[in-house]
Amino acid sequence: MKPLVGILSSRRELETVPLPLHGTATTYIDAVRGFAGAEAVMIPGSEDADQVISLLHRLDGIVLTGGAANIQPHLFGQAEEPESGARDPARDASAITLTRAALDAGVPLLGICRGIQEVNVALGGSLHQHLKDVPGRFDHRRPRDKPFAEQVVPRHGIALRPGGMLHDLAGGATEVQINSLHGQGIDRLADGLVVEATAPDGTIEAVTHSTTPGWMLAVQWHAEVQPGAYPLHEAIFRAFGAACIAFLKGRTT
């Protein structure tokens, strides 16, 4: 039996469709199926915490995906800043509930892009709403003037914490190159989180958790992009898959 991984989806409204949709990029599903060795199911955003927890009890792993909407700033104690775009309150609620419950229960959790921000906020941390405007930081947003295939190629390096999870997954490398497609980033790091990687400008690019009984990693870049072409991406999903298999065995024996 393969483990079942829940992939948190986002609410979107398309100009060509008169109804709001829930969805996620196929790259997350492909990475979970092809490299984590798991089956995937999409989790729709919901502000009903009991509903979310009920679903979590049926899953062997969680992926918090990227998304077009930014997290509501009141959730980390800030006022709304201009030009922040659309919001997705149901997704925010689900991400916070899933993060806290998964960490408590030891359910393997992988956060990607918006996912690392959700983990930080769920545990009491805060975000830079516009990272490009923070003194000393560079613009981490994707270059929209280029073809999409060029937007997701590596753009800068990150330094890996010696002895950390990413350091091990990268085969002992102290630096790797990553893509960069985010406008926000971690400001105040939540209690319990451990920095695994940083960009040259100091932006936190990956975290783990110091006390959860399960496997947990969250990264700021899009590790689901072409795992077969990027060894670290593949290693992340294979390690996540192994943790999901172990969790499944533990709850079925």
C-alpha positions as CSV (number, residue, x, y, z in Angstrom):
1,M,0.0,0.0,0.0
2,K,1.3,3.4,-1.0
3,P,1.1,6.3,1.5
4,L,-1.5,8.9,0.8
5,V,-0.3,12.5,0.7
6,G,-2.6,15.5,0.9
7,I,-1.7,18.5,-1.3
8,L,-3.2,21.8,-0.1
9,S,-4.9,23.6,-3.0
10,S,-5.7,27.2,-3.5
11,R,-8.9,29.0,-4.5
12,R,-8.6,30.8,-7.8
13,E,-11.0,32.8,-10.0
14,L,-10.3,32.7,-13.7
15,E,-11.6,35.2,-16.2
16,T,-12.9,32.4,-18.5
17,V,-14.7,30.5,-15.7
18,P,-17.6,32.1,-13.8
19,L,-17.1,30.0,-10.7
20,P,-14.2,30.0,-8.3
21,L,-12.0,26.9,-8.5
22,H,-9.7,24.9,-6.2
23,G,-6.5,23.7,-7.7
24,T,-2.7,23.3,-7.7
25,A,0.0,22.9,-10.2
26,T,0.5,19.4,-11.6
27,T,4.2,19.6,-10.7
28,Y,3.4,19.0,-7.0
29,I,1.3,15.9,-7.9
30,D,3.9,14.6,-10.3
31,A,6.7,15.0,-7.8
32,V,4.7,13.2,-5.0
33,R,3.8,10.3,-7.3
34,G,7.0,10.1,-9.2
35,F,9.6,10.7,-6.5
36,A,7.9,10.3,-3.1
37,G,6.3,7.1,-4.2
38,A,2.9,8.1,-2.8
39,E,-0.6,8.7,-4.0
40,A,-1.9,12.3,-4.0
41,V,-5.2,13.9,-3.1
42,M,-5.9,17.6,-3.2
43,I,-7.1,19.3,0.0
44,P,-9.5,22.2,-0.6
45,G,-9.2,25.2,1.7
46,S,-11.7,25.3,4.5
47,E,-12.2,27.5,7.6
48,D,-13.8,24.5,9.3
49,A,-11.0,23.2,11.5
50,D,-12.8,20.0,12.5
51,Q,-13.2,19.2,8.8
52,V,-9.5,19.7,8.2
53,I,-8.5,17.6,11.2
54,S,-10.8,14.8,10.1
55,L,-9.1,14.7,6.8
56,L,-5.6,14.8,8.3
57,H,-6.3,11.6,10.2
58,R,-6.6,9.8,6.9
59,L,-3.3,11.0,5.5
60,D,0.3,9.9,5.7
61,G,1.9,13.2,4.6
62,I,1.1,16.9,3.8
63,V,2.4,19.2,1.2
64,L,1.8,22.9,1.6
65,T,2.2,24.3,-1.9
66,G,3.0,27.7,-3.4
67,G,0.1,29.9,-4.3
68,A,-0.7,33.2,-6.0
69,A,-2.4,34.8,-2.9
70,N,-0.4,36.1,0.0
71,I,-1.2,35.2,3.6
72,Q,-3.5,37.7,5.3
73,P,-1.2,40.0,7.3
74,H,-3.5,40.2,10.4
75,L,-2.6,36.6,11.0
76,F,1.0,37.7,11.9
77,G,0.1,41.0,13.6
78,Q,0.5,43.5,10.7
79,A,-1.7,45.9,8.8
80,E,-2.5,45.5,5.1
81,E,0.2,47.0,2.9
82,P,-0.6,48.3,-0.6
83,E,-0.3,46.2,-3.7
84,S,-0.6,42.9,-1.8
85,G,-2.9,41.2,-4.3
86,A,-5.7,38.7,-3.7
87,R,-6.3,36.8,-0.5
88,D,-7.4,33.2,0.2
89,P,-8.8,33.1,3.8
90,A,-9.9,29.4,3.5
91,R,-6.4,28.4,2.4
92,D,-4.9,30.3,5.3
93,A,-7.1,28.7,7.8
94,S,-6.4,25.2,6.5
95,A,-2.7,25.7,6.3
96,I,-2.5,26.9,9.9
97,T,-4.7,24.0,11.2
98,L,-2.8,21.4,9.2
99,T,0.6,22.7,10.2
100,R,-0.1,22.7,13.9
101,A,-1.9,19.4,13.9
102,A,0.7,17.6,11.7
103,L,3.6,18.7,13.8
104,D,1.9,17.6,17.0
105,A,0.9,14.2,15.5
106,G,4.2,13.6,13.7
107,V,2.6,13.5,10.2
108,P,5.4,14.2,7.6
109,L,5.1,17.8,6.4
110,L,6.7,19.4,3.4
111,G,6.2,23.2,2.8
112,I,7.1,24.8,-0.5
113,C,7.3,28.6,-1.2
114,R,4.0,29.9,0.3
115,G,4.2,26.7,2.4
116,I,7.3,27.9,4.4
117,Q,5.6,31.2,5.1
118,E,2.4,29.3,6.3
119,V,4.5,27.2,8.7
120,N,6.2,30.3,10.1
121,V,2.9,32.1,10.6
122,A,1.1,29.1,12.0
123,L,3.8,28.8,14.7
124,G,3.8,32.5,15.6
125,G,6.3,34.1,13.2
126,S,5.9,37.0,10.9
127,L,6.6,37.9,7.2
128,H,8.0,40.7,5.2
129,Q,5.1,41.6,3.0
130,H,7.3,43.1,0.3
131,L,10.7,41.6,0.5
132,K,12.0,43.7,-2.4
133,D,11.5,46.9,-0.2
134,V,13.5,45.6,2.8
135,P,16.9,47.4,2.9
136,G,19.7,45.0,1.9
137,R,17.4,42.4,0.3
138,F,17.2,41.8,-3.5
139,D,14.1,41.1,-5.5
140,H,13.2,37.4,-5.2
141,R,10.2,37.6,-7.5
142,R,10.0,35.6,-10.6
143,P,11.1,37.4,-13.8
144,R,7.7,37.7,-15.5
145,D,9.1,39.2,-18.7
146,K,10.8,35.8,-19.5
147,P,9.3,32.6,-20.7
148,F,8.0,30.4,-17.9
149,A,10.7,27.8,-18.5
150,E,13.3,30.4,-17.8
151,Q,11.5,31.8,-14.8
152,V,12.0,28.5,-12.9
153,V,15.7,27.9,-13.5
154,P,18.2,28.5,-10.6
155,R,18.8,32.2,-10.0
156,H,21.0,32.4,-6.8
157,G,22.8,30.3,-4.3
158,I,22.0,29.4,-0.8
159,A,24.2,28.5,2.1
160,L,23.3,25.2,3.9
161,R,23.6,24.8,7.6
162,P,26.4,22.2,8.3
163,G,25.0,19.0,9.8
164,G,21.4,20.0,8.9
165,M,18.9,18.1,7.0
166,L,19.4,19.9,3.7
167,H,23.2,19.6,4.1
168,D,22.7,15.8,4.3
169,L,20.2,15.7,1.5
170,A,22.6,17.7,-0.7
171,G,25.4,15.1,-0.1
172,G,27.4,17.4,2.2
173,A,27.4,20.4,-0.1
174,T,27.6,23.7,1.6
175,E,26.0,25.7,-1.2
176,V,23.4,24.9,-3.9
177,Q,21.7,27.0,-6.6
178,I,17.9,27.5,-6.4
179,N,15.1,29.1,-8.3
180,S,13.3,32.2,-6.9
181,L,9.6,33.0,-7.4
182,H,8.5,34.7,-4.2
183,G,7.6,38.2,-3.2
184,Q,7.4,37.7,0.6
185,G,9.7,36.0,3.1
186,I,10.2,35.2,6.7
187,D,10.8,38.2,9.0
188,R,10.6,37.0,12.6
189,L,11.3,33.3,12.8
190,A,8.8,31.3,14.8
191,D,9.8,29.5,18.0
192,G,10.8,25.9,17.3
193,L,12.0,26.5,13.8
194,V,15.6,25.9,12.8
195,V,17.1,27.7,9.8
196,E,18.5,25.2,7.3
197,A,19.5,27.6,4.5
198,T,19.9,31.3,3.8
199,A,20.3,33.4,0.6
200,P,23.2,35.8,0.3
201,D,21.0,38.7,1.3
202,G,20.1,36.9,4.6
203,T,16.6,35.7,3.5
204,I,15.7,32.5,5.2
205,E,15.3,29.8,2.5
206,A,14.6,26.6,4.5
207,V,13.6,25.5,8.0
208,T,13.0,22.4,10.0
209,H,11.4,22.0,13.4
210,S,13.3,21.2,16.5
211,T,10.7,19.2,18.5
212,T,8.2,17.6,16.2
213,P,8.2,13.8,16.4
214,G,7.8,13.5,12.6
215,W,9.7,14.6,9.5
216,M,9.4,18.2,8.6
217,L,11.0,20.5,6.0
218,A,9.9,23.8,4.5
219,V,11.7,25.6,1.7
220,Q,11.2,29.0,0.1
221,W,12.0,27.9,-3.4
222,H,10.0,25.6,-5.8
223,A,11.6,22.2,-5.0
224,E,8.8,20.5,-7.0
225,V,10.2,21.8,-10.3
226,Q,11.9,19.0,-12.3
227,P,13.2,16.8,-9.4
228,G,14.8,14.5,-12.0
229,A,17.0,17.4,-13.2
230,Y,17.9,18.8,-9.8
231,P,19.4,16.3,-7.4
232,L,18.4,18.2,-4.3
233,H,14.8,18.4,-5.4
234,E,14.8,14.7,-6.0
235,A,16.4,14.0,-2.6
236,I,13.9,16.2,-0.8
237,F,10.9,14.3,-2.3
238,R,12.5,10.9,-1.8
239,A,13.2,11.7,1.9
240,F,9.6,13.0,2.3
241,G,8.3,9.8,0.7
242,A,10.3,7.6,2.9
243,A,9.0,9.4,6.0
244,C,5.4,9.0,4.7
245,I,6.0,5.3,4.2
246,A,7.3,5.0,7.7
247,F,4.3,6.9,9.1
248,L,1.9,4.7,7.2
249,K,3.5,1.6,8.6
250,G,3.4,3.0,12.1
251,R,-0.3,3.7,12.0
252,T,-1.3,0.4,10.4
253,T,0.6,-2.0,12.7
